[in-house]
Amino acid sequence: MKSKEVKEMSLGDLKDKIIELTVKQDKMVMANAVTKLENPLQIRMNRKDIARLKTELKARELTA
């Protein structure tokens, strides 16, 4: 997910996507603990996507 895509999202979409990715992150971490994932870098990429979304959300809250 690129930062340009994140900036185009609405406030509600940002919050929904953060929740969705957080749940996905938890599932991936648990799956990796039980059996190794095919691509463990997915966890890192997902974590960075969550950070991008939260950063944009915070920036919007500060400007509003």
C-alpha positions, 0 to 999 in steps of 0.5 A: 500500500503506497502513501498516495493510496492512503491519502486518498482514503476517507477517514472511515476507510482508514479506521476500517483498514487499520482494524482489518490489517491489525486482525490480519497481523495477529493471525499471521503472527500466530500462524508463523509461531505454529508453522512457519509462513511461506513468506515471513516478510509479509508480517513486516510489510503488514506492520509497515502498512498499519504504521502508514495508516496510523500516521495518516490518521493522526495527521488528519486528527491534528489538522482538524 
